[in-house]
Amino acid sequence: MNKVIVIVGPTAIGKTKLSIELAKRLDGEIINADSTQIYKGLDIATAKITKDEMEGVPHHLIDIKEITEDYTVYHYQQDARKKIDEILKRKKIPIMVGGTGLYIKAALYDYQFYPETKKYNYEKYSNNELYQMLLEIDSNTKIHKNNRKRVERALDYYFNNQEALSQKKNSNQLLYDAIFIGLTTERKKLYERINKRVDEMMDMGLLEEAKKIYDLNIRTKAVMTPIGYKELFDYFDGNKTLEESILLIKQRSRNYAKRQYTWFNNQMEINWFETNFNDFAKTVSEVMDFLNQKLNE
């Protein structure tokens, strides 16, 4: 039974809880597919699962890097495929769980990535100058000229690989027999849960966690990517009140959830299930009925 189960959905929807229940019932092992949970020390803001919550289920690719280390989708592709193959060899079911769609697609689909051996400095160039530089080497680019981060990434890709990013060979061909499960709920309810989760994170010590990282003066991609730290850094810098920073965390988390839905709907064939927050066992039962049918095909 060489199948991979993938659980996706926006933040605060119940992915972690579902993954544990499925792993216990199906003798599975869980592979983290959240780009921020790769790093040690980023716990509360990333809603990282605790040892107690794991309930003895093996988890992989959590806390494997320091926040000072670089870790890209290329690295994740190599690590995730290795873990999938190891779990399958043990006759167990790999269960990928997370909201980082590109990580999931890189691991499961015929996507080619190359290690970026060098990052270039483009500080002296304006957005327009950088875009013109990109057009000269990749006239078919679909990147907007004001999306500076993506323009820089495309230029780095060309200078490292001598190939235009738009010519990179990627396909929608799955390399594994994967079953995609998505959890969803009505937008209003999801936004309420996101707001509540942020308040719970503050009660759990998010402010203290962020202050500890702030005092280390580390501003790597690992720290600045998750929602929760950079917003509180503004409070520590005196640029925002604590209330303003918390409201911003909630707003950005809601916006991120919206983007997650759009990405997954456009990129993968997801089997969506409504999360029953009042009786989660019913959600587990519905998903299990569906999986039992799929796993026996």
N, C-alpha and C positions, 0 to 999 in steps of 0.2 A: 504494500500500500504506500507507494511513493508520492504522497500528496502533501502539499503545504497549505496550511490554513492561514489566512491573512485577516486580521481584524483592524478595520480603519474607522475613522469618524472624527468629528471635531473634539476639542477639549471638553472635559466634564460630562461626557456622554455615557461613560461606563465601560470603556474598552478594557481597562485593567481588570476590573471585576469579572467581566465575561471571560477574559483569557484564562484566569485562574480556574474558573468553573469548567471550562472546556478541557484544559490541560489535565485536570483531575479525572475527568470522565473518559478521556481519550488516550491517556498515558502520553501526554505531550510535553514538550519543553518549549519555553518561550524565548523568542529572540526580540530584543528591543529594536523598534524602528522609529525612535524619536531621536533626532539629532542632538538634542540638548542633554539627554540622559546618558550619553556616552561619557560625560565628564564627571569626575569626582568633585564633591563639594557643592554641586548645583542640585540641591535636593528639593527644597520647598517650592521654589518658583517653577520647577519643571514637573512638579507632581510625581516625583520619582517614587516607585513602589518601595515599601519598607520590607525588612526581613520578615516581620510578622505577617504582612499582607501576602507574601509569596507562598505561605502555607506549605513550604517544603518543595514547591515546584521549581525545578532548575530554570534559572534565568541567564541569558547570555547578552553580551555587549552592553552591559550597564557598568558604569564606573571603571572604564578601561583606560581613560586618558586623564592627564592633568589639564587644568584650564589654561596652562601656558603652552600646551602642545597643539600642533596643527592636525586637524582630522577632516578629511574631505569625503565627498560622496564616492570618490575613487577608492579610498581606504575602506569605506563601509561596504562597498560592493564585494571586495575581496574577503573581508571578514565574515559578512553575512552568508555568502555562498559556502564558505568553509564550514560554518556552523550548521547550515542546512544539511550539507552532505554528511557531516558527522552524526547528526541526530537521526537521519534516515538510515545510516549504517547500523545504528543501535535499534533499529526497528521501532522507533518512536516517531511521533508526528511533530514536525516543526510548526510552531504557531507564532507568526510574526505579528507584533502589536505596536501600533504607533500612528502618529499623525503626520510624519514627514514623508509625503508622497513620493518625492524624488528618490529617497533612500529605498523605498519599497520597489519602485520601478527599476532602479539600477540593479537591485539584487536579483529580481525575478525575470526580467526581460533581457533581450539580446541588446544590451546597451554597452557601448564601448567608451571607456574612460581612460585617460592617460594621466600619470602623475605629473603635476605641474612642478617642473624642476626649478623654475625661477619665477618670481613675481616682480613686475616692473613698477617703477615709480612714475606716475603720470601727473603729479601735483602741479607742474608748471603749465599744463594744458587745460584749456577751457572745455566745457562739454561739447561745443561745436567742433573744436579742433580735434578732439578725440574721435568724434563721430566721423569726421572727414577721413581721418586716418584709417578707421575701420572700413569705410566704404571702398577705399583704395585696395584693400586686401580681400574684402568680402562684400561685393556689390549686391549679393542676395540676402544680406542680413535682415532679419525681422525685428531687430532690437531697436527700441525707440531711442532717439539721440539723447534724451534727458535722463535715461536710466543709466547713470554713470557707472554704477557697480557692474552691471551686466556688460556694458561696453568695454570696461577695463578687463573683465574676465575673458571676453572674446578676443581681445588683443593679446592677452597673456597666452591664451590657447594657441593662437597663430604663431607667436614668437617661439613657443616651446615645441610645437609639433609641425610647423611649416605646412599647416593645413587650415583652411577657413573653417570656423565653427559650424557654419551652415552645411558643410560637406561631410561632417562627421556622420558615420554610419550608425544610426540607431533604428531599431525596428520595434513593432508591437508584437513580436513573436515571443511567447513565454518559453522560458527554458525549463520551467518546472510545472508540474500539474498542480496548479494553485486554485484554491476556492476562496473567493473574496467575500467577506462578511462586513457589512457596514451598519453601524448603529446611528439612529437618527431620532429626532423628536421635533415638535413644532418649534419654530424660531423663538417665539416669546418665552417658552419654557426653558429653552437652552440658554438664552441670555440671562434669565433669572438664576439659573444654576451656575453660570460663569461668574456672575456678580457675587453670589453666595460663596463660591469657592475662593475667590480672591479675599473675601473677609476672613474665611477660615485659614487661609495661608498667613494672613497677618497675625491671627491668634496663635498660629503654630510657630511663629518666630521669623517670618520672612524679612522683617525689618532688620533684625539682628544678623540674619544670614547675609543680606545685602551689604550691611555695614562692614562685616568682616572682610568681604571681597573688595569693597570700596577702599578700605584701609590698606589692602595689599597693593593698591594702585595698579592692578592688572586690568587692561582694557582690550583683551584679545577678542577674537570672533566668538569664542566659546562663552564669554561673559556678556558680550553686547548683543548676541542674537536672541536669547530667551526673553520673553516678555516678563518684566518684574524687577530686573536689576537696574537697567539704565534709567528707568522711570524713577526709581528711588535714589539713584545717584544725583538726579536733579534736585531732590529734596536735601540731600547731604551737602550739595554745593550752594544751597540757599536760593536756588532759582525758582523753586516751587514749594508750596505748603505740602504737608504730608497728605492732606485730604485731596489736593489736586493730583498728586502722584498716584494715589490709589485709584482715583477716578480714571486716570489715563491708563493704568494697568487694565482696568475693566473694559474700557473702550477698545483698546488695542487687542485684547483677548477676544472680544466679540467680533471685531473685524477679521481677525485671524481665522476664527471658526467659519465665518462666511466664505473666506477664500479657500479653506480646506474642502468644504462641500463642492465648490465650483471645480476645484482641481480634480478631486476623485471622480466626480461625475463625467468629466471630460476625458480622463486618462485611463480609466479602468472600468470593467464591467462588474459593478458591485451589486451584491444581493443585500438590499437594505432591510433592516428590521427596526421596528419602533421600540425604543427602550421604555419598559414599564418600570418607572421609578418607584411606584408604590408596591409592586410585587415583581421584583427582578427575577425571581425563579421562573416566572412565565416567559420572560424574554429568553432565559437560558434554555427552557424547554422547547421553544419555537426554533431557536437556532440549532439545537441538538437534533430535532426531528429532520430539519433540512440537511444537516451534515451527514446524518446516518444514511440518508438516501443517496447523497452525493458520494460518500466514501465507499458505498457498495456498488457503485456503477462500474 
